[in-house]
């Protein structure tokens, strides 16, 4: 469920943050940490090649953000899901 405005990362629940093994990007997910897609992004090689496409096909309905830092990923999350 989307809120009118999200101001801090702690407002995302459930929240999982990972760093990709390949590429080093940080990704925040609006899903539980035991989801198999999170493990694939964190440890797998396939998502690295076409990250945006893979994320849109597998993760988009739950909510995510990608960045070089956790805070960049949070800003990307807000932009993708709340338009700001």
C-alpha positions as CSV (number, residue, x, y, z in Angstrom):
1,X,0.0,0.0,0.0
2,X,1.4,3.4,-1.0
3,X,1.4,6.3,1.3
4,X,0.9,9.9,0.3
5,X,4.4,10.8,1.2
6,X,7.4,8.8,2.5
7,X,10.1,10.7,4.3
8,X,12.4,8.2,5.8
9,X,13.7,4.8,4.9
10,X,12.2,3.4,8.1
11,X,8.7,4.1,6.7
12,X,9.2,1.2,4.2
13,X,7.9,-2.1,5.7
14,X,8.9,-4.7,5.1
15,X,12.3,-3.5,4.1
16,X,15.3,-5.5,2.9
17,X,18.6,-3.9,1.7
18,X,21.2,-5.9,-0.2
19,X,24.4,-5.2,-2.1
20,X,24.7,-7.1,-5.4
21,X,27.7,-9.5,-5.6
22,X,28.1,-8.5,-9.3
23,X,28.1,-4.8,-9.9
24,X,28.1,-3.6,-6.3
25,X,24.8,-1.7,-6.5
26,X,22.6,-1.4,-3.5
27,X,19.0,-2.4,-3.8
28,X,16.2,-1.8,-1.3
29,X,13.1,-4.0,-1.5
30,X,9.7,-3.6,-0.1
31,X,9.5,-7.3,0.7
32,X,10.6,-9.9,3.3
33,X,14.2,-11.0,3.2
34,X,13.4,-14.7,2.6
35,X,12.0,-14.0,-0.9
36,X,13.9,-16.1,-3.5
37,X,14.1,-13.1,-5.9
38,X,16.1,-11.2,-3.3
39,X,18.6,-14.0,-3.1
40,X,18.9,-14.1,-6.9
41,X,19.6,-10.4,-7.1
42,X,22.1,-10.5,-4.2
43,X,24.1,-13.6,-5.3
44,X,23.1,-14.5,-8.9
45,X,24.8,-13.4,-12.0
46,X,21.8,-13.1,-14.4
47,X,20.1,-10.0,-12.9
48,X,23.4,-8.1,-13.2
49,X,23.3,-8.2,-17.0
50,X,20.0,-6.4,-17.5
51,X,19.2,-5.2,-14.0
52,X,16.3,-2.8,-14.8
53,X,14.6,-5.3,-17.0
54,X,15.0,-8.2,-14.6
55,X,13.7,-6.1,-11.7
56,X,10.7,-4.9,-13.7
57,X,9.8,-8.5,-14.6
58,X,10.3,-10.0,-11.1
59,X,10.2,-7.3,-8.4
60,X,8.3,-4.2,-9.6
61,X,4.9,-5.0,-8.0
62,X,6.6,-5.1,-4.5
63,X,8.6,-2.0,-4.8
64,X,12.4,-1.4,-5.1
65,X,15.1,1.2,-5.6
66,X,18.6,0.9,-7.0
67,X,21.7,3.0,-6.3
68,X,25.4,3.3,-5.7
69,X,24.7,3.9,-2.0
70,X,21.8,3.0,0.3
71,X,20.6,6.6,0.2
72,X,20.7,6.8,-3.6
73,X,18.6,3.6,-3.6
74,X,16.1,5.2,-1.3
75,X,15.8,8.2,-3.5
76,X,15.3,5.9,-6.5
77,X,12.6,4.0,-4.6
78,X,10.7,7.2,-3.9
79,X,11.0,8.3,-7.5
80,X,9.9,5.0,-8.9
81,X,6.9,4.5,-6.6
82,X,5.8,7.9,-5.4
83,X,7.0,10.2,-8.2
84,X,9.3,12.5,-6.1
